[in-house]
Amino acid sequence: MARLKKEMITFLTEEQINGLVQSIATELERDYLGKKVVMVCPLKGSVLFFADLLRLLPTEMKIRTEFVHLTDTEKKGSIEIHKDISLNIKGRHVIIVEEIIDVGRTLSFLRDRILSSDPASVKIVALLDKPARRELPIRPDYVGMTIDDRYVVGYGMDSEEVGRNYKEIMNFSM
């Protein structure tokens, strides 16, 4: 059941989030300036982080953007593709931008799918990394913060579609 913001406590403030995003943008600029880059945004949760990160990167970076929508149908044991990449990524540097890495099934599927298209490289950016819940051995190349096993909402992350619009990242008080 979705819980309201008043039932939660602030985990990361808007200012703390902005600092994490800026730090990641600085690293990406250092590593990718002058390279042909495709940034991939898995919908829906990553869209706010993706937009903020993209705006912080210099205009000199040659960036193309793509959006994918995948769902993990745990009961069926498969990943469903609702929207796929439409751009030819062969020879390009691909950066997958995730708001949080949890169990890793969908992200692992996406990474493997992208790798099959012969990109120059594939890297994963995560605002938050939650390795305690990982079911597959996948790790981000760039990470804002590693967190313990807690349920967070806000800044794109939701509880039954509620909370994506919160400027802070909240977690449920115990």
C-alpha positions as CSV (number, residue, x, y, z in Angstrom):
1,M,0.0,0.0,0.0
2,A,1.3,3.5,-0.8
3,R,2.0,5.5,2.2
4,L,1.8,9.3,2.3
5,K,4.8,11.6,2.7
6,K,3.6,12.6,6.2
7,E,4.3,9.0,7.3
8,M,7.9,9.2,6.1
9,I,11.1,10.8,7.2
10,T,13.7,12.6,5.0
11,F,16.5,10.3,3.9
12,L,18.2,12.7,1.5
13,T,17.4,16.4,1.1
14,E,17.0,18.2,-2.2
15,E,20.4,19.8,-1.7
16,Q,22.1,16.4,-0.9
17,I,20.6,14.9,-4.0
18,N,21.8,17.9,-6.1
19,G,25.3,17.4,-4.7
20,L,25.3,13.7,-5.6
21,V,24.1,14.4,-9.2
22,Q,26.7,17.1,-9.6
23,S,29.5,14.8,-8.5
24,I,28.4,12.1,-11.0
25,A,28.1,14.8,-13.8
26,T,31.7,15.9,-13.1
27,E,32.9,12.3,-13.4
28,L,31.0,11.7,-16.6
29,E,32.4,14.9,-18.1
30,R,35.9,13.9,-17.3
31,D,35.5,10.4,-18.8
32,Y,33.3,11.2,-21.8
33,L,34.1,14.7,-23.1
34,G,34.7,14.4,-26.9
35,K,33.2,10.9,-27.2
36,K,30.0,9.8,-28.9
37,V,27.6,9.0,-26.0
38,V,24.2,7.5,-25.8
39,M,22.5,8.0,-22.4
40,V,19.7,5.5,-21.7
41,C,16.9,6.2,-19.3
42,P,14.9,3.3,-18.0
43,L,11.4,4.5,-17.4
44,K,9.7,5.5,-15.1
45,G,11.8,6.0,-12.0
46,S,15.0,7.3,-13.5
47,V,13.5,10.2,-15.4
48,L,14.1,13.0,-12.8
49,F,17.7,11.9,-12.2
50,F,18.3,11.5,-15.9
51,A,17.0,15.0,-16.7
52,D,19.0,16.6,-13.9
53,L,22.2,14.8,-14.8
54,L,21.8,15.6,-18.5
55,R,21.4,19.3,-17.8
56,L,24.6,19.4,-15.8
57,L,26.7,17.9,-18.6
58,P,28.5,20.4,-20.9
59,T,27.0,21.1,-24.3
60,E,30.4,20.1,-25.8
61,M,29.5,16.5,-25.0
62,K,28.0,14.7,-28.0
63,I,25.0,13.1,-26.2
64,R,22.1,11.2,-27.7
65,T,19.3,10.2,-25.4
66,E,17.2,7.0,-25.4
67,F,14.4,5.8,-23.2
68,V,13.5,2.2,-22.5
69,H,10.6,0.7,-20.5
70,L,11.0,-2.7,-19.1
71,T,9.1,-4.6,-16.4
72,D,10.2,-7.6,-14.3
73,T,7.4,-10.1,-14.4
74,E,8.7,-12.0,-11.4
75,K,5.8,-14.4,-11.5
76,K,6.5,-15.3,-15.1
77,G,10.3,-15.2,-14.6
78,S,10.9,-12.9,-17.5
79,I,11.5,-9.3,-18.4
80,E,8.9,-7.6,-20.7
81,I,10.0,-4.9,-23.1
82,H,7.4,-2.1,-23.5
83,K,9.7,0.4,-25.2
84,D,13.1,-0.4,-26.6
85,I,16.0,1.6,-27.9
86,S,15.5,2.8,-31.4
87,L,18.9,4.3,-32.1
88,N,21.8,2.3,-33.6
89,I,24.3,2.2,-30.7
90,K,27.1,0.2,-32.5
91,G,30.4,1.8,-31.7
92,R,29.0,4.4,-29.3
93,H,29.6,4.7,-25.6
94,V,26.4,3.8,-23.8
95,I,25.6,5.0,-20.3
96,I,22.6,3.5,-18.5
97,V,21.2,5.9,-15.9
98,E,19.4,4.3,-13.0
99,E,17.9,6.1,-10.0
100,I,18.5,3.0,-7.8
101,I,19.9,-0.5,-8.3
102,D,18.1,-3.0,-6.2
103,V,17.8,-6.7,-7.1
104,G,19.3,-6.1,-10.6
105,R,17.3,-8.4,-12.8
106,T,15.9,-5.7,-15.1
107,L,19.2,-3.8,-15.3
108,S,21.2,-7.0,-16.0
109,F,18.8,-7.8,-18.8
110,L,19.1,-4.3,-20.2
111,R,22.9,-4.3,-20.0
112,D,23.2,-7.7,-21.8
113,R,20.7,-6.5,-24.5
114,I,22.8,-3.4,-25.1
115,L,26.0,-5.3,-25.2
116,S,24.6,-7.5,-27.9
117,S,24.4,-4.4,-30.2
118,D,28.3,-4.0,-30.2
119,P,28.6,-0.6,-28.4
120,A,32.1,0.9,-27.8
121,S,31.4,0.6,-24.0
122,V,28.5,0.2,-21.6
123,K,28.6,1.8,-18.2
124,I,26.0,2.1,-15.5
125,V,25.3,5.2,-13.4
126,A,23.2,4.9,-10.2
127,L,22.1,7.6,-7.9
128,L,21.6,5.0,-5.2
129,D,23.0,1.5,-5.0
130,K,21.4,-1.0,-2.6
131,P,23.7,-4.1,-2.9
132,A,22.1,-5.9,0.1
133,R,19.1,-6.8,-2.2
134,R,21.2,-7.8,-5.2
135,E,20.2,-11.1,-6.8
136,L,22.6,-10.8,-9.8
137,P,26.2,-9.7,-9.8
138,I,25.8,-6.3,-11.4
139,R,27.5,-3.1,-10.1
140,P,27.3,0.5,-11.1
141,D,30.4,2.2,-12.6
142,Y,29.4,5.5,-11.2
143,V,27.4,5.8,-8.0
144,G,26.1,8.7,-5.9
145,M,25.6,6.8,-2.7
146,T,25.5,3.2,-1.4
147,I,22.6,2.6,0.9
148,D,21.5,-0.2,3.3
149,D,18.4,-2.2,2.7
150,R,15.7,0.4,3.1
151,Y,12.6,1.3,1.1
152,V,13.0,4.8,-0.4
153,V,10.5,7.0,-2.2
154,G,10.8,10.3,-4.0
155,Y,12.9,11.8,-6.8
156,G,11.4,9.4,-9.2
157,M,11.1,6.4,-6.9
158,D,7.6,5.4,-5.9
159,S,5.3,3.4,-3.7
160,E,2.6,2.1,-5.9
161,E,3.1,5.1,-8.2
162,V,2.9,7.6,-5.3
163,G,5.8,9.8,-4.4
164,R,7.7,10.1,-7.7
165,N,7.3,13.9,-7.5
166,Y,8.8,14.4,-4.0
167,K,11.9,16.7,-4.2
168,E,13.5,14.8,-1.3
169,I,14.1,11.0,-1.0
170,M,12.1,9.7,1.9
171,N,12.0,6.5,3.8
172,F,9.4,5.0,6.0
173,S,9.9,5.5,9.7
174,M,9.8,2.4,11.7
